[in-house]
């Protein structure tokens, strides 16, 4: 059986669906795109 800690460690790195840039895990996990794409949408 896999422990919860082991489960999270095996998760693939978060990727921006817009540009494919790998992102660091953030507290605001509801944001799907990276900072660059998010600021692009603001304009
Ligand atoms: Zn992006």
mmCIF file of the protein (N, C-alpha, C, O) and its ligand, coordinates in Angstrom:
data_MODEL
# 
_entry.id   MODEL 
# 
loop_
_entity.id 
_entity.type 
_entity.pdbx_number_of_molecules 
1 polymer     1 
2 non-polymer 1 
# 
_entity_poly.entity_id                      1 
_entity_poly.type                           'polypeptide(L)' 
_entity_poly.nstd_linkage                   no 
_entity_poly.nstd_monomer                   no 
_entity_poly.pdbx_seq_one_letter_code       
;(UNK)(UNK)(UNK)(UNK)(UNK)(UNK)(UNK)(UNK)(UNK)(UNK)(UNK)(UNK)(UNK)(UNK)(UNK)(UNK)
(UNK)(UNK)(UNK)(UNK)(UNK)(UNK)(UNK)(UNK)(UNK)(UNK)(UNK)(UNK)(UNK)(UNK)(UNK)(UNK)
(UNK)(UNK)(UNK)(UNK)(UNK)(UNK)(UNK)(UNK)(UNK)(UNK)(UNK)
;
_entity_poly.pdbx_seq_one_letter_code_can   XXXXXXXXXXXXXXXXXXXXXXXXXXXXXXXXXXXXXXXXXXX 
_entity_poly.pdbx_strand_id                 A 
# 
loop_
_entity_poly_seq.entity_id 
_entity_poly_seq.num 
_entity_poly_seq.mon_id 
_entity_poly_seq.hetero 
1 1  UNK n 
1 2  UNK n 
1 3  UNK n 
1 4  UNK n 
1 5  UNK n 
1 6  UNK n 
1 7  UNK n 
1 8  UNK n 
1 9  UNK n 
1 10 UNK n 
1 11 UNK n 
1 12 UNK n 
1 13 UNK n 
1 14 UNK n 
1 15 UNK n 
1 16 UNK n 
1 17 UNK n 
1 18 UNK n 
1 19 UNK n 
1 20 UNK n 
1 21 UNK n 
1 22 UNK n 
1 23 UNK n 
1 24 UNK n 
1 25 UNK n 
1 26 UNK n 
1 27 UNK n 
1 28 UNK n 
1 29 UNK n 
1 30 UNK n 
1 31 UNK n 
1 32 UNK n 
1 33 UNK n 
1 34 UNK n 
1 35 UNK n 
1 36 UNK n 
1 37 UNK n 
1 38 UNK n 
1 39 UNK n 
1 40 UNK n 
1 41 UNK n 
1 42 UNK n 
1 43 UNK n 
# 
loop_
_struct_asym.id 
_struct_asym.entity_id 
A 1 
B 2 
# 
loop_
_chem_comp.id 
_chem_comp.type 
_chem_comp.mon_nstd_flag 
UNK 'L-peptide linking' . 
ZN  non-polymer         . 
# 
_pdbx_entity_nonpoly.entity_id   2 
_pdbx_entity_nonpoly.name        ? 
_pdbx_entity_nonpoly.comp_id     ZN 
# 
_pdbx_nonpoly_scheme.asym_id         B 
_pdbx_nonpoly_scheme.entity_id       2 
_pdbx_nonpoly_scheme.mon_id          ZN 
_pdbx_nonpoly_scheme.ndb_seq_num     1 
_pdbx_nonpoly_scheme.pdb_seq_num     101 
_pdbx_nonpoly_scheme.auth_seq_num    101 
_pdbx_nonpoly_scheme.pdb_mon_id      ZN 
_pdbx_nonpoly_scheme.auth_mon_id     ZN 
_pdbx_nonpoly_scheme.pdb_strand_id   A 
_pdbx_nonpoly_scheme.pdb_ins_code    . 
# 
loop_
_atom_site.group_PDB 
_atom_site.id 
_atom_site.type_symbol 
_atom_site.label_atom_id 
_atom_site.label_alt_id 
_atom_site.label_comp_id 
_atom_site.label_asym_id 
_atom_site.label_entity_id 
_atom_site.label_seq_id 
_atom_site.pdbx_PDB_ins_code 
_atom_site.Cartn_x 
_atom_site.Cartn_y 
_atom_site.Cartn_z 
_atom_site.occupancy 
_atom_site.B_iso_or_equiv 
_atom_site.pdbx_formal_charge 
_atom_site.auth_seq_id 
_atom_site.auth_comp_id 
_atom_site.auth_asym_id 
_atom_site.auth_atom_id 
_atom_site.pdbx_PDB_model_num 
ATOM   1   N  N  . UNK A 1 1  ? 0.844  -1.209 0.000   1.00 0.00 ? 1   UNK A N  1 
ATOM   2   C  CA . UNK A 1 1  ? 0.000  0.000  0.000   1.00 0.00 ? 1   UNK A CA 1 
ATOM   3   C  C  . UNK A 1 1  ? 0.869  1.244  0.000   1.00 0.00 ? 1   UNK A C  1 
ATOM   4   O  O  . UNK A 1 1  ? 1.912  1.294  0.651   1.00 0.00 ? 1   UNK A O  1 
ATOM   5   N  N  . UNK A 1 2  ? 0.422  2.241  -0.737  1.00 0.00 ? 2   UNK A N  1 
ATOM   6   C  CA . UNK A 1 2  ? 1.201  3.465  -0.876  1.00 0.00 ? 2   UNK A CA 1 
ATOM   7   C  C  . UNK A 1 2  ? 0.786  4.478  0.191   1.00 0.00 ? 2   UNK A C  1 
ATOM   8   O  O  . UNK A 1 2  ? -0.403 4.732  0.386   1.00 0.00 ? 2   UNK A O  1 
ATOM   9   N  N  . UNK A 1 3  ? 1.752  5.042  0.865   1.00 0.00 ? 3   UNK A N  1 
ATOM   10  C  CA . UNK A 1 3  ? 1.430  6.087  1.834   1.00 0.00 ? 3   UNK A CA 1 
ATOM   11  C  C  . UNK A 1 3  ? 1.091  7.385  1.110   1.00 0.00 ? 3   UNK A C  1 
ATOM   12  O  O  . UNK A 1 3  ? 1.542  7.599  -0.015  1.00 0.00 ? 3   UNK A O  1 
ATOM   13  N  N  . UNK A 1 4  ? 0.306  8.253  1.738   1.00 0.00 ? 4   UNK A N  1 
ATOM   14  C  CA . UNK A 1 4  ? -0.079 9.527  1.090   1.00 0.00 ? 4   UNK A CA 1 
ATOM   15  C  C  . UNK A 1 4  ? 1.156  10.332 0.672   1.00 0.00 ? 4   UNK A C  1 
ATOM   16  O  O  . UNK A 1 4  ? 1.154  10.969 -0.381  1.00 0.00 ? 4   UNK A O  1 
ATOM   17  N  N  . UNK A 1 5  ? 2.184  10.304 1.475   1.00 0.00 ? 5   UNK A N  1 
ATOM   18  C  CA . UNK A 1 5  ? 3.398  11.050 1.150   1.00 0.00 ? 5   UNK A CA 1 
ATOM   19  C  C  . UNK A 1 5  ? 4.027  10.510 -0.122  1.00 0.00 ? 5   UNK A C  1 
ATOM   20  O  O  . UNK A 1 5  ? 4.454  11.277 -0.985  1.00 0.00 ? 5   UNK A O  1 
ATOM   21  N  N  . UNK A 1 6  ? 4.083  9.197  -0.237  1.00 0.00 ? 6   UNK A N  1 
ATOM   22  C  CA . UNK A 1 6  ? 4.655  8.567  -1.428  1.00 0.00 ? 6   UNK A CA 1 
ATOM   23  C  C  . UNK A 1 6  ? 3.823  8.886  -2.663  1.00 0.00 ? 6   UNK A C  1 
ATOM   24  O  O  . UNK A 1 6  ? 4.364  9.070  -3.753  1.00 0.00 ? 6   UNK A O  1 
ATOM   25  N  N  . UNK A 1 7  ? 2.521  8.948  -2.492  1.00 0.00 ? 7   UNK A N  1 
ATOM   26  C  CA . UNK A 1 7  ? 1.616  9.251  -3.600  1.00 0.00 ? 7   UNK A CA 1 
ATOM   27  C  C  . UNK A 1 7  ? 1.908  10.624 -4.174  1.00 0.00 ? 7   UNK A C  1 
ATOM   28  O  O  . UNK A 1 7  ? 1.998  10.780 -5.391  1.00 0.00 ? 7   UNK A O  1 
ATOM   29  N  N  . UNK A 1 8  ? 2.059  11.632 -3.304  1.00 0.00 ? 8   UNK A N  1 
ATOM   30  C  CA . UNK A 1 8  ? 2.290  12.991 -3.781  1.00 0.00 ? 8   UNK A CA 1 
ATOM   31  C  C  . UNK A 1 8  ? 3.653  13.108 -4.434  1.00 0.00 ? 8   UNK A C  1 
ATOM   32  O  O  . UNK A 1 8  ? 3.839  13.919 -5.341  1.00 0.00 ? 8   UNK A O  1 
ATOM   33  N  N  . UNK A 1 9  ? 4.608  12.309 -3.982  1.00 0.00 ? 9   UNK A N  1 
ATOM   34  C  CA . UNK A 1 9  ? 5.957  12.383 -4.535  1.00 0.00 ? 9   UNK A CA 1 
ATOM   35  C  C  . UNK A 1 9  ? 6.000  11.843 -5.961  1.00 0.00 ? 9   UNK A C  1 
ATOM   36  O  O  . UNK A 1 9  ? 6.850  12.238 -6.758  1.00 0.00 ? 9   UNK A O  1 
ATOM   37  N  N  . UNK A 1 10 ? 5.080  10.942 -6.271  1.00 0.00 ? 10  UNK A N  1 
ATOM   38  C  CA . UNK A 1 10 ? 5.101  10.331 -7.601  1.00 0.00 ? 10  UNK A CA 1 
ATOM   39  C  C  . UNK A 1 10 ? 4.282  11.120 -8.616  1.00 0.00 ? 10  UNK A C  1 
ATOM   40  O  O  . UNK A 1 10 ? 4.260  10.784 -9.800  1.00 0.00 ? 10  UNK A O  1 
ATOM   41  N  N  . UNK A 1 11 ? 3.610  12.169 -8.150  1.00 0.00 ? 11  UNK A N  1 
ATOM   42  C  CA . UNK A 1 11 ? 2.848  12.999 -9.080  1.00 0.00 ? 11  UNK A CA 1 
ATOM   43  C  C  . UNK A 1 11 ? 3.788  13.705 -10.052 1.00 0.00 ? 11  UNK A C  1 
ATOM   44  O  O  . UNK A 1 11 ? 4.856  14.169 -9.652  1.00 0.00 ? 11  UNK A O  1 
ATOM   45  N  N  . UNK A 1 12 ? 3.405  13.789 -11.311 1.00 0.00 ? 12  UNK A N  1 
ATOM   46  C  CA . UNK A 1 12 ? 4.238  14.485 -12.281 1.00 0.00 ? 12  UNK A CA 1 
ATOM   47  C  C  . UNK A 1 12 ? 4.248  15.976 -11.989 1.00 0.00 ? 12  UNK A C  1 
ATOM   48  O  O  . UNK A 1 12 ? 3.305  16.480 -11.379 1.00 0.00 ? 12  UNK A O  1 
ATOM   49  N  N  . UNK A 1 13 ? 5.289  16.703 -12.407 1.00 0.00 ? 13  UNK A N  1 
ATOM   50  C  CA . UNK A 1 13 ? 5.343  18.135 -12.189 1.00 0.00 ? 13  UNK A CA 1 
ATOM   51  C  C  . UNK A 1 13 ? 4.196  18.844 -12.891 1.00 0.00 ? 13  UNK A C  1 
ATOM   52  O  O  . UNK A 1 13 ? 3.788  18.467 -13.990 1.00 0.00 ? 13  UNK A O  1 
ATOM   53  N  N  . UNK A 1 14 ? 3.689  19.867 -12.239 1.00 0.00 ? 14  UNK A N  1 
ATOM   54  C  CA . UNK A 1 14 ? 2.577  20.617 -12.800 1.00 0.00 ? 14  UNK A CA 1 
ATOM   55  C  C  . UNK A 1 14 ? 3.018  21.339 -14.062 1.00 0.00 ? 14  UNK A C  1 
ATOM   56  O  O  . UNK A 1 14 ? 4.091  21.943 -14.100 1.00 0.00 ? 14  UNK A O  1 
ATOM   57  N  N  . UNK A 1 15 ? 2.182  21.274 -15.099 1.00 0.00 ? 15  UNK A N  1 
ATOM   58  C  CA . UNK A 1 15 ? 2.544  21.892 -16.365 1.00 0.00 ? 15  UNK A CA 1 
ATOM   59  C  C  . UNK A 1 15 ? 1.466  22.863 -16.818 1.00 0.00 ? 15  UNK A C  1 
ATOM   60  O  O  . UNK A 1 15 ? 0.274  22.604 -16.656 1.00 0.00 ? 15  UNK A O  1 
ATOM   61  N  N  . UNK A 1 16 ? 1.895  23.985 -17.389 1.00 0.00 ? 16  UNK A N  1 
ATOM   62  C  CA . UNK A 1 16 ? 0.953  24.960 -17.920 1.00 0.00 ? 16  UNK A CA 1 
ATOM   63  C  C  . UNK A 1 16 ? 0.367  24.434 -19.224 1.00 0.00 ? 16  UNK A C  1 
ATOM   64  O  O  . UNK A 1 16 ? 1.118  24.134 -20.153 1.00 0.00 ? 16  UNK A O  1 
ATOM   65  N  N  . UNK A 1 17 ? -0.972 24.312 -19.318 1.00 0.00 ? 17  UNK A N  1 
ATOM   66  C  CA . UNK A 1 17 ? -1.610 23.797 -20.534 1.00 0.00 ? 17  UNK A CA 1 
ATOM   67  C  C  . UNK A 1 17 ? -1.453 24.751 -21.721 1.00 0.00 ? 17  UNK A C  1 
ATOM   68  O  O  . UNK A 1 17 ? -1.653 24.343 -22.865 1.00 0.00 ? 17  UNK A O  1 
ATOM   69  N  N  . UNK A 1 18 ? -1.105 25.993 -21.469 1.00 0.00 ? 18  UNK A N  1 
ATOM   70  C  CA . UNK A 1 18 ? -0.981 26.977 -22.528 1.00 0.00 ? 18  UNK A CA 1 
ATOM   71  C  C  . UNK A 1 18 ? 0.358  26.873 -23.243 1.00 0.00 ? 18  UNK A C  1 
ATOM   72  O  O  . UNK A 1 18 ? 0.403  26.796 -24.470 1.00 0.00 ? 18  UNK A O  1 
ATOM   73  N  N  . UNK A 1 19 ? 1.447  26.871 -22.483 1.00 0.00 ? 19  UNK A N  1 
ATOM   74  C  CA . UNK A 1 19 ? 2.773  26.902 -23.103 1.00 0.00 ? 19  UNK A CA 1 
ATOM   75  C  C  . UNK A 1 19 ? 3.611  25.680 -22.742 1.00 0.00 ? 19  UNK A C  1 
ATOM   76  O  O  . UNK A 1 19 ? 4.721  25.522 -23.249 1.00 0.00 ? 19  UNK A O  1 
ATOM   77  N  N  . UNK A 1 20 ? 3.091  24.811 -21.870 1.00 0.00 ? 20  UNK A N  1 
ATOM   78  C  CA . UNK A 1 20 ? 3.818  23.610 -21.511 1.00 0.00 ? 20  UNK A CA 1 
ATOM   79  C  C  . UNK A 1 20 ? 4.954  23.845 -20.543 1.00 0.00 ? 20  UNK A C  1 
ATOM   80  O  O  . UNK A 1 20 ? 5.790  22.967 -20.327 1.00 0.00 ? 20  UNK A O  1 
ATOM   81  N  N  . UNK A 1 21 ? 4.985  25.024 -19.962 1.00 0.00 ? 21  UNK A N  1 
ATOM   82  C  CA . UNK A 1 21 ? 6.034  25.374 -18.996 1.00 0.00 ? 21  UNK A CA 1 
ATOM   83  C  C  . UNK A 1 21 ? 5.783  24.651 -17.677 1.00 0.00 ? 21  UNK A C  1 
ATOM   84  O  O  . UNK A 1 21 ? 4.654  24.611 -17.187 1.00 0.00 ? 21  UNK A O  1 
ATOM   85  N  N  . UNK A 1 22 ? 6.848  24.076 -17.103 1.00 0.00 ? 22  UNK A N  1 
ATOM   86  C  CA . UNK A 1 22 ? 6.701  23.448 -15.797 1.00 0.00 ? 22  UNK A CA 1 
ATOM   87  C  C  . UNK A 1 22 ? 6.598  24.513 -14.720 1.00 0.00 ? 22  UNK A C  1 
ATOM   88  O  O  . UNK A 1 22 ? 7.315  25.513 -14.747 1.00 0.00 ? 22  UNK A O  1 
ATOM   89  N  N  . UNK A 1 23 ? 5.717  24.292 -13.792 1.00 0.00 ? 23  UNK A N  1 
ATOM   90  C  CA . UNK A 1 23 ? 5.511  25.276 -12.741 1.00 0.00 ? 23  UNK A CA 1 
ATOM   91  C  C  . UNK A 1 23 ? 5.814  24.674 -11.385 1.00 0.00 ? 23  UNK A C  1 
ATOM   92  O  O  . UNK A 1 23 ? 5.734  23.462 -11.181 1.00 0.00 ? 23  UNK A O  1 
ATOM   93  N  N  . UNK A 1 24 ? 6.167  25.562 -10.458 1.00 0.00 ? 24  UNK A N  1 
ATOM   94  C  CA . UNK A 1 24 ? 6.316  25.125 -9.076  1.00 0.00 ? 24  UNK A CA 1 
ATOM   95  C  C  . UNK A 1 24 ? 4.935  25.013 -8.449  1.00 0.00 ? 24  UNK A C  1 
ATOM   96  O  O  . UNK A 1 24 ? 4.022  25.770 -8.778  1.00 0.00 ? 24  UNK A O  1 
ATOM   97  N  N  . UNK A 1 25 ? 4.804  24.070 -7.556  1.00 0.00 ? 25  UNK A N  1 
ATOM   98  C  CA . UNK A 1 25 ? 3.528  23.928 -6.858  1.00 0.00 ? 25  UNK A CA 1 
ATOM   99  C  C  . UNK A 1 25 ? 3.256  25.188 -6.059  1.00 0.00 ? 25  UNK A C  1 
ATOM   100 O  O  . UNK A 1 25 ? 4.139  25.710 -5.378  1.00 0.00 ? 25  UNK A O  1 
ATOM   101 N  N  . UNK A 1 26 ? 2.038  25.667 -6.147  1.00 0.00 ? 26  UNK A N  1 
ATOM   102 C  CA . UNK A 1 26 ? 1.672  26.881 -5.434  1.00 0.00 ? 26  UNK A CA 1 
ATOM   103 C  C  . UNK A 1 26 ? 0.467  26.630 -4.560  1.00 0.00 ? 26  UNK A C  1 
ATOM   104 O  O  . UNK A 1 26 ? -0.288 25.679 -4.766  1.00 0.00 ? 26  UNK A O  1 
ATOM   105 N  N  . UNK A 1 27 ? 0.298  27.504 -3.576  1.00 0.00 ? 27  UNK A N  1 
ATOM   106 C  CA . UNK A 1 27 ? -0.873 27.386 -2.713  1.00 0.00 ? 27  UNK A CA 1 
ATOM   107 C  C  . UNK A 1 27 ? -2.128 27.617 -3.524  1.00 0.00 ? 27  UNK A C  1 
ATOM   108 O  O  . UNK A 1 27 ? -3.163 26.995 -3.284  1.00 0.00 ? 27  UNK A O  1 
ATOM   109 N  N  . UNK A 1 28 ? -2.028 28.530 -4.500  1.00 0.00 ? 28  UNK A N  1 
ATOM   110 C  CA . UNK A 1 28 ? -3.179 28.809 -5.356  1.00 0.00 ? 28  UNK A CA 1 
ATOM   111 C  C  . UNK A 1 28 ? -3.236 27.772 -6.468  1.00 0.00 ? 28  UNK A C  1 
ATOM   112 O  O  . UNK A 1 28 ? -2.973 28.084 -7.629  1.00 0.00 ? 28  UNK A O  1 
ATOM   113 N  N  . UNK A 1 29 ? -3.579 26.545 -6.111  1.00 0.00 ? 29  UNK A N  1 
ATOM   114 C  CA . UNK A 1 29 ? -3.530 25.456 -7.085  1.00 0.00 ? 29  UNK A CA 1 
ATOM   115 C  C  . UNK A 1 29 ? -4.672 25.542 -8.081  1.00 0.00 ? 29  UNK A C  1 
ATOM   116 O  O  . UNK A 1 29 ? -4.697 24.778 -9.046  1.00 0.00 ? 29  UNK A O  1 
ATOM   117 N  N  . UNK A 1 30 ? -5.618 26.452 -7.875  1.00 0.00 ? 30  UNK A N  1 
ATOM   118 C  CA . UNK A 1 30 ? -6.732 26.583 -8.815  1.00 0.00 ? 30  UNK A CA 1 
ATOM   119 C  C  . UNK A 1 30 ? -6.279 27.267 -10.098 1.00 0.00 ? 30  UNK A C  1 
ATOM   120 O  O  . UNK A 1 30 ? -6.977 27.235 -11.111 1.00 0.00 ? 30  UNK A O  1 
ATOM   121 N  N  . UNK A 1 31 ? -5.069 27.905 -10.042 1.00 0.00 ? 31  UNK A N  1 
ATOM   122 C  CA . UNK A 1 31 ? -4.546 28.550 -11.248 1.00 0.00 ? 31  UNK A CA 1 
ATOM   123 C  C  . UNK A 1 31 ? -3.879 27.502 -12.119 1.00 0.00 ? 31  UNK A C  1 
ATOM   124 O  O  . UNK A 1 31 ? -2.894 26.882 -11.717 1.00 0.00 ? 31  UNK A O  1 
ATOM   125 N  N  . UNK A 1 32 ? -4.415 27.307 -13.307 1.00 0.00 ? 32  UNK A N  1 
ATOM   126 C  CA . UNK A 1 32 ? -3.910 26.270 -14.192 1.00 0.00 ? 32  UNK A CA 1 
ATOM   127 C  C  . UNK A 1 32 ? -2.740 26.750 -15.016 1.00 0.00 ? 32  UNK A C  1 
ATOM   128 O  O  . UNK A 1 32 ? -1.828 25.974 -15.301 1.00 0.00 ? 32  UNK A O  1 
ATOM   129 N  N  . UNK A 1 33 ? -2.742 28.030 -15.413 1.00 0.00 ? 33  UNK A N  1 
ATOM   130 C  CA . UNK A 1 33 ? -1.685 28.541 -16.274 1.00 0.00 ? 33  UNK A CA 1 
ATOM   131 C  C  . UNK A 1 33 ? -0.553 29.177 -15.473 1.00 0.00 ? 33  UNK A C  1 
ATOM   132 O  O  . UNK A 1 33 ? -0.727 29.553 -14.314 1.00 0.00 ? 33  UNK A O  1 
ATOM   133 N  N  . UNK A 1 34 ? 0.592  29.289 -16.106 1.00 0.00 ? 34  UNK A N  1 
ATOM   134 C  CA . UNK A 1 34 ? 1.741  29.908 -15.460 1.00 0.00 ? 34  UNK A CA 1 
ATOM   135 C  C  . UNK A 1 34 ? 1.567  31.432 -15.438 1.00 0.00 ? 34  UNK A C  1 
ATOM   136 O  O  . UNK A 1 34 ? 0.677  31.977 -16.090 1.00 0.00 ? 34  UNK A O  1 
ATOM   137 N  N  . UNK A 1 35 ? 2.424  32.097 -14.685 1.00 0.00 ? 35  UNK A N  1 
ATOM   138 C  CA . UNK A 1 35 ? 2.302  33.551 -14.528 1.00 0.00 ? 35  UNK A CA 1 
ATOM   139 C  C  . UNK A 1 35 ? 2.318  34.262 -15.871 1.00 0.00 ? 35  UNK A C  1 
ATOM   140 O  O  . UNK A 1 35 ? 1.593  35.236 -16.076 1.00 0.00 ? 35  UNK A O  1 
ATOM   141 N  N  . UNK A 1 36 ? 3.145  33.774 -16.778 1.00 0.00 ? 36  UNK A N  1 
ATOM   142 C  CA . UNK A 1 36 ? 3.289  34.430 -18.075 1.00 0.00 ? 36  UNK A CA 1 
ATOM   143 C  C  . UNK A 1 36 ? 1.973  34.410 -18.855 1.00 0.00 ? 36  UNK A C  1 
ATOM   144 O  O  . UNK A 1 36 ? 1.550  35.438 -19.383 1.00 0.00 ? 36  UNK A O  1 
ATOM   145 N  N  . UNK A 1 37 ? 1.334  33.256 -18.928 1.00 0.00 ? 37  UNK A N  1 
ATOM   146 C  CA . UNK A 1 37 ? 0.083  33.129 -19.673 1.00 0.00 ? 37  UNK A CA 1 
ATOM   147 C  C  . UNK A 1 37 ? -1.052 33.858 -18.959 1.00 0.00 ? 37  UNK A C  1 
ATOM   148 O  O  . UNK A 1 37 ? -1.937 34.416 -19.607 1.00 0.00 ? 37  UNK A O  1 
ATOM   149 N  N  . UNK A 1 38 ? -1.030 33.856 -17.635 1.00 0.00 ? 38  UNK A N  1 
ATOM   150 C  CA . UNK A 1 38 ? -2.075 34.555 -16.893 1.00 0.00 ? 38  UNK A CA 1 
ATOM   151 C  C  . UNK A 1 38 ? -2.018 36.046 -17.151 1.00 0.00 ? 38  UNK A C  1 
ATOM   152 O  O  . UNK A 1 38 ? -3.056 36.687 -17.317 1.00 0.00 ? 38  UNK A O  1 
ATOM   153 N  N  . UNK A 1 39 ? -0.807 36.611 -17.187 1.00 0.00 ? 39  UNK A N  1 
ATOM   154 C  CA . UNK A 1 39 ? -0.680 38.045 -17.418 1.00 0.00 ? 39  UNK A CA 1 
ATOM   155 C  C  . UNK A 1 39 ? -1.026 38.381 -18.864 1.00 0.00 ? 39  UNK A C  1 
ATOM   156 O  O  . UNK A 1 39 ? -1.469 39.490 -19.160 1.00 0.00 ? 39  UNK A O  1 
ATOM   157 N  N  . UNK A 1 40 ? -0.823 37.423 -19.760 1.00 0.00 ? 40  UNK A N  1 
ATOM   158 C  CA . UNK A 1 40 ? -1.167 37.643 -21.169 1.00 0.00 ? 40  UNK A CA 1 
ATOM   159 C  C  . UNK A 1 40 ? -2.679 37.792 -21.316 1.00 0.00 ? 40  UNK A C  1 
ATOM   160 O  O  . UNK A 1 40 ? -3.155 38.602 -22.112 1.00 0.00 ? 40  UNK A O  1 
ATOM   161 N  N  . UNK A 1 41 ? -3.428 37.010 -20.549 1.00 0.00 ? 41  UNK A N  1 
ATOM   162 C  CA . UNK A 1 41 ? -4.879 37.045 -20.640 1.00 0.00 ? 41  UNK A CA 1 
ATOM   163 C  C  . UNK A 1 41 ? -5.461 38.331 -20.083 1.00 0.00 ? 41  UNK A C  1 
ATOM   164 O  O  . UNK A 1 41 ? -6.560 38.738 -20.462 1.00 0.00 ? 41  UNK A O  1 
ATOM   165 N  N  . UNK A 1 42 ? -4.720 38.975 -19.178 1.00 0.00 ? 42  UNK A N  1 
ATOM   166 C  CA . UNK A 1 42 ? -5.198 40.218 -18.583 1.00 0.00 ? 42  UNK A CA 1 
ATOM   167 C  C  . UNK A 1 42 ? -5.254 41.353 -19.589 1.00 0.00 ? 42  UNK A C  1 
ATOM   168 O  O  . UNK A 1 42 ? -6.051 42.282 -19.451 1.00 0.00 ? 42  UNK A O  1 
ATOM   169 N  N  . UNK A 1 43 ? -4.413 41.273 -20.589 1.00 0.00 ? 43  UNK A N  1 
ATOM   170 C  CA . UNK A 1 43 ? -4.328 42.393 -21.530 1.00 0.00 ? 43  UNK A CA 1 
ATOM   171 C  C  . UNK A 1 43 ? -5.451 42.372 -22.562 1.00 0.00 ? 43  UNK A C  1 
ATOM   172 O  O  . UNK A 1 43 ? -5.515 43.250 -23.422 1.00 0.00 ? 43  UNK A O  1 
HETATM 173 ZN ZN . ZN  B 2 .  ? 2.158  29.221 -19.648 1.00 0.00 ? 101 ZN  A ZN 1 
# 
